Structures are given as structure tokens and as C-alpha cells.
Amino acid sequence: MICVSVTLDGDGCLRGFTAGGHSFLRGKDFSPVCAAVSALLRTAAELFVAEDVLGARVSLPEEGKMEVTIAGIPTALTERCRGITDFLVCALARIAAEEPDDLDLKVVQ
């Protein structure tokens, strides 16, 4: 199972997330759930890292684990960051609802 914990600030913007685990499709090496979650998390991380003023840091401590932290979000970037966050959380929530045995999502505000 993949476990993702997302932390939001008071404006609904991402402050960080941790993800760990794998999802396997009944003994096969490929899982669409794992691929989708990985693509969403990596893309969100890349978008936040691209904005230098956010101080976003990505850590990949070992295979199957990813951590992202964001130092702060200036007012000028609040809407952009909220949009990225909304997209990420909505997509992960949809996957978790459809595949509860493969993805456990926690959102902390």
C-alpha cells in the first residue's frame, strides 16, 4: 500500500508531503495506481521546486519514499500554489476513493 500524508497551510497551499510504500497489481510488477501516484507527486514537486522563492526541498531517502517540504509561500504565489495543491489533492483523493486497498491518503490542515 502507498501511504501519502499531505500538510496544508491556512491558505490551502501545500507545505509538504511524505509518501512511502508500493502498490502491486496482484503479484505483477506494474501497478497503474503506483504509476499515477508517482507521476502526480513528482510533477507537483517539480512545480514547487521550480519556484526558487518557495525554498522547496525534495528528499528521496530510499526507494519507494519521497518527502517534500516548502519553506514558505509569498502572497504573490499563493494562487498558483493553491492551484497546484488543489489539483494534487483532488487527484490523490479520487485514486484513494477508487482504490482504497492501494492508496491511503491523509490531508492535514
C-alpha angles and dihedrals in degrees: 000000000000115000118199125182116189123193120202131191126228091275093055093254124138115262094174149312141214124207131182142161137043138260119217125193102233097305098324124120096236126067123181089206093055091046093049095047092046092050093049095048095044093047093048090048091050092050092052094044090051089065100073095193092064094067090221115181126195123201126188100184094173141343111300095021131098132172128186127185128183118205097205145327119231116220091249091063099040096102094046092048092046090052093052090045094049091050093048096046094043093051094046091047091052092051091046091051093049097039107029092160091058106039131039110189126190122183117194121192 
